[in-house]
Amino acid sequence: MKTLYLDCSMGAAGDMLAATLLELLPDRQAFLDRFNALGIPGVTVSAEPSVKCGVTGTHFHVSVDGVEEDEHLHEHHHDHEHHHHSGMHEITHIVEDMHLDPAVEADVLAVYRSIAEAESQVHGEPIEHIHFHEVGTMDAIVDVAAVCLLMHELHPDTVVASPVNVGGGTVHCAHGILPVPAPATALLLRDIPMYGGAIQSELCTPTGAALLRHFVAKFGAMPLMRGAAYGYGMGKKDFEQANCVRAILGESEGETEEIVELSCDMDDMTGEALGFASEQLFALGARDVYTMPVQMKKGRPGVLLRVLCMPEQRDIMVAAIFRHTTTIGIREARLRRHVLDRTIETLDTAYGPVRRKTATGYGVERGKPEYEDLAHIARERGVSLSEVRRLIDGEN
């Protein structure tokens, strides 16, 4: 299976992702020429070698009206003459004017819609009122379009990424000084493993977070794979560690992974308390939480609580089980599980872009549309989820 692995140990930004994917192509200049031939007004893209900690990679340049801009330096500032406060409506027109392949255009708009939804939650404003102070500038749009185009050219069967280093400290944005990760970035990274603190700088930008959320099917350790091509997408800042996103494109086999099973028996908890405990465990990232009826000492009826999580989540799950249940002991088992290969594609429908998850392997294949995309359409049109599914199925 063709697998793309992204090492985000120094975070992710739009220009860095574009650069690392560009390095995976056999003819990088041909891609740049094709992109510049799109005729985006005032925009020129280029790439040049960049060395970080002795490692040579690529920096992706975007020039707007002859002036180079950089996502790391401006994504949270808006005092440059090219910085225009674009709303989702304006972004849509800009992207449509690029005349991209429909599937690529759907990906670009889906990425921006996820940013708009995050900003909407942060500011408590409807999506149509959200203006992209930091990620609505033309060069940021070009970064997103370039990544989406490169993903389609590379067409991996699945994309896997490491946990994301978000950095630390504070960042200046249009609304003031905020902690890292910025609120919108944090929302975009929900349910995605992340860490930070060692480097006092913003390493993962909202654009980078949105692109990872859209394309990555799984976050974790690099799968067993044979690497065929390697890419290093460099940022502008210098740190003790090479400031880059590394990409590996190769072949992987059917996946197995280690998972931890935590279980305990109780006979003194109410259904409401068990329900609350399950909610808290899911919120912390448990892969599964369920209960089963059991018979305990002296014939008393009880409940078996079982939690499945990744090995790195073990300690936090154990602490949460003790905090939210009445148990005084937890059993632990390490298991190997076989999993189907998972991929995500974006369908361009009359009702908007819809991501479809497909699982294959061991002679089977099954797929279903992404719930969040169906729910978005259902809310906009005031219809049920089942009706949206029928509309989408009728198109395909």
Residue pairs with C-beta under 8 A, 6 or more apart in sequence:
1 157
1 158
1 251
1 252
1 253
1 254
1 341
2 155
2 156
2 157
2 158
2 249
2 250
2 251
3 156
3 157
3 158
3 159
3 160
3 223
3 225
3 249
3 250
3 251
3 252
4 24
4 154
4 156
4 158
4 159
4 160
4 247
4 248
4 249
5 159
5 160
5 161
5 162
5 222
5 223
5 225
5 247
5 248
5 249
5 250
6 12
6 17
6 20
6 159
6 160
6 161
6 162
6 212
6 216
6 245
6 246
6 247
7 161
7 162
7 222
7 245
7 246
7 247
7 248
8 161
8 162
8 163
8 164
8 165
8 204
8 212
8 245
9 162
9 165
9 241
10 165
10 199
10 203
10 235
10 239
10 241
10 242
10 243
10 244
10 245
11 164
11 165
11 166
11 167
11 202
11 203
11 204
11 205
11 208
11 245
12 164
12 203
12 204
12 205
12 208
12 209
12 211
12 212
12 245
13 71
13 72
13 75
13 143
13 204
13 205
13 207
13 208
13 235
13 245
14 71
14 140
14 143
14 144
14 146
14 147
14 205
14 207
14 208
14 211
15 59
15 60
15 62
15 70
15 71
15 72
15 143
15 233
15 235
16 60
16 208
16 233
16 234
16 235
16 244
16 245
17 143
17 147
17 208
17 211
17 212
17 233
17 245
18 60
18 143
18 146
18 147
18 150
18 233
19 47
19 57
19 58
19 59
19 60
19 231
19 232
19 233
19 234
19 245
20 57
20 58
20 231
20 232
20 233
20 244
20 245
20 246
20 247
21 147
21 150
21 151
21 154
21 231
21 233
21 247
22 28
22 31
22 32
22 47
22 58
22 60
22 146
22 150
22 231
22 233
23 57
23 58
23 229
23 230
23 231
23 232
23 233
23 247
24 150
24 154
24 229
24 230
24 231
24 247
24 249
25 31
25 150
25 153
25 154
28 47
28 58
31 149
31 150
31 153
32 45
32 46
32 47
35 45
35 146
35 149
36 43
36 44
36 45
38 98
38 99
38 100
40 97
40 98
40 138
40 142
42 64
42 65
42 138
43 62
43 63
43 64
43 138
43 139
43 142
44 62
44 63
45 60
45 61
45 62
45 63
45 142
45 146
46 61
46 63
47 58
47 59
47 60
47 61
48 58
48 59
48 61
49 56
49 57
49 58
49 59
50 56
50 57
50 58
50 59
50 234
51 57
52 232
52 234
52 238
52 242
52 243
52 244
53 240
53 241
53 242
54 242
55 232
55 242
55 244
56 232
57 231
57 232
57 233
57 234
57 244
58 231
58 232
58 233
58 234
59 233
59 234
59 235
59 236
60 143
60 146
60 233
61 68
62 68
62 69
62 138
62 139
62 142
62 143
63 69
64 82
64 137
64 138
64 139
65 82
67 82
69 80
69 82
69 137
69 139
70 139
70 236
71 139
71 140
71 143
71 205
71 207
72 202
72 205
72 235
72 236
72 237
73 236
74 80
74 83
74 134
74 137
75 134
75 135
75 140
75 205
75 206
75 207
76 134
76 171
76 172
76 173
76 174
76 182
76 202
77 83
77 134
77 172
77 173
77 174
78 85
78 133
78 134
78 137
78 174
80 137
82 137
82 138
82 139
83 133
83 137
84 90
84 136
84 137
84 138
85 131
85 132
85 133
85 136
86 94
86 131
86 132
86 136
86 137
87 128
87 129
87 130
87 131
87 132
87 136
88 112
88 113
88 116
88 127
88 128
88 130
89 128
90 136
91 109
91 112
91 132
91 136
91 141
92 109
94 138
94 141
95 105
95 108
95 109
95 112
95 141
95 145
96 105
98 105
98 145
100 108
100 145
100 148
100 149
101 152
102 348
103 152
103 345
103 346
103 348
104 145
104 148
104 149
104 152
105 348
106 346
106 347
106 348
106 353
107 148
107 151
107 152
107 214
107 346
107 353
108 141
108 144
108 145
108 148
109 352
109 353
110 214
110 346
110 353
110 355
110 373
111 144
111 148
111 207
111 210
111 211
111 214
112 132
112 135
112 144
112 210
113 127
113 353
113 376
114 188
114 210
114 213
114 214
115 132
115 135
115 184
115 188
115 206
115 207
115 210
116 127
116 130
116 132
117 127
118 184
118 185
118 187
118 188
118 206
118 210
119 125
119 130
119 132
119 184
120 126
120 127
120 130
121 187
122 183
122 184
122 187
123 130
132 140
133 173
133 174
134 140
134 173
134 174
134 206
135 205
135 206
135 207
140 207
143 207
144 207
144 210
144 211
147 211
147 215
151 159
151 215
154 249
156 249
157 341
157 343
158 217
158 218
158 252
158 341
158 342
158 343
159 215
159 216
159 217
159 218
160 216
160 217
160 218
160 219
160 220
160 222
160 223
161 212
161 216
161 218
161 219
162 219
162 220
162 221
162 222
163 192
163 193
163 194
163 195
163 219
163 220
164 189
164 192
164 193
164 194
164 195
164 204
164 209
164 212
164 219
165 194
165 195
165 196
165 199
165 203
165 204
166 180
166 181
166 185
166 189
166 194
166 195
166 196
166 202
166 203
166 204
167 180
167 181
167 196
167 199
167 200
167 201
167 202
167 203
167 204
168 180
168 196
168 197
168 198
168 199
168 200
168 201
169 179
169 180
169 200
169 201
169 202
170 177
170 178
170 179
170 180
171 177
171 178
171 179
171 180
171 182
171 202
173 182
180 196
180 201
180 202
180 203
181 189
181 194
181 196
181 202
181 204
181 209
182 202
182 206
184 206
185 204
185 205
185 206
185 209
188 206
188 209
188 210
188 213
189 204
189 209
189 212
189 213
191 285
192 209
192 212
192 213
192 216
192 219
193 219
193 220
193 285
193 312
194 204
196 203
199 239
199 241
201 237
201 239
214 344
214 346
214 355
215 344
217 342
217 343
217 344
217 357
218 342
220 257
220 310
222 248
223 252
223 255
224 252
224 253
224 255
225 248
225 250
225 251
225 252
225 253
226 250
226 251
226 252
227 248
227 249
227 250
228 249
228 250
228 251
229 248
229 249
229 250
230 246
230 247
230 248
230 249
231 246
231 247
231 248
231 249
232 242
232 244
232 245
232 246
232 247
233 244
233 245
233 246
233 247
234 243
234 244
235 243
235 244
236 243
237 243
254 338
254 341
254 361
254 362
255 338
255 339
255 341
255 361
256 336
256 337
256 338
256 339
257 310
257 336
257 337
257 339
258 310
258 311
258 334
258 335
258 336
258 337
259 287
259 308
259 309
259 310
259 311
259 334
259 335
259 336
259 337
260 308
260 309
260 310
260 311
260 313
260 314
260 317
260 332
260 333
260 334
260 335
261 306
261 307
261 308
261 332
261 333
261 334
261 335
262 306
262 307
262 308
262 309
262 314
262 317
262 318
262 321
262 330
262 331
262 332
263 304
263 305
263 306
263 307
263 330
263 331
263 333
264 304
264 305
264 321
264 325
264 327
264 329
264 330
264 331
265 294
265 296
265 302
265 303
265 304
265 305
265 327
266 302
266 303
266 305
266 325
266 326
266 327
267 296
267 300
267 301
267 302
267 303
268 326
269 277
269 303
269 325
269 326
273 324
273 325
274 291
274 303
274 305
274 325
276 324
277 305
277 320
277 321
277 324
277 325
278 289
278 290
278 291
280 320
280 323
280 324
281 289
281 307
281 317
281 320
281 321
281 324
282 289
284 313
284 316
284 317
284 320
285 309
285 310
285 313
286 307
286 308
286 309
286 313
286 317
287 308
287 309
287 310
288 306
288 307
288 308
289 305
289 306
289 307
289 308
290 305
290 306
291 303
291 304
291 305
291 306
292 303
292 304
292 306
293 301
293 302
293 303
293 304
294 301
294 302
294 303
294 304
295 301
295 302
296 302
305 321
305 325
305 327
307 317
307 321
309 317
311 334
314 332
318 330
318 332
321 327
321 330
322 330
338 362
339 361
340 359
340 360
340 361
340 362
340 364
341 359
341 360
341 361
342 357
342 358
342 359
343 357
343 358
343 360
344 355
344 356
344 357
344 358
344 370
345 355
345 356
345 358
346 353
346 354
346 355
346 356
347 353
347 354
347 355
347 356
347 369
347 392
347 396
349 391
349 392
349 395
350 395
351 377
351 381
351 388
351 391
351 392
352 373
352 376
352 377
352 380
353 373
354 369
354 370
354 373
354 374
354 377
354 392
355 369
355 370
355 373
356 367
356 368
356 369
356 370
357 367
357 368
357 369
357 370
358 365
358 366
358 367
359 365
359 366
359 367
369 389
369 392
371 385
374 385
374 388
374 389
374 392
375 385
377 388
378 384
378 385
378 387
378 388
381 388
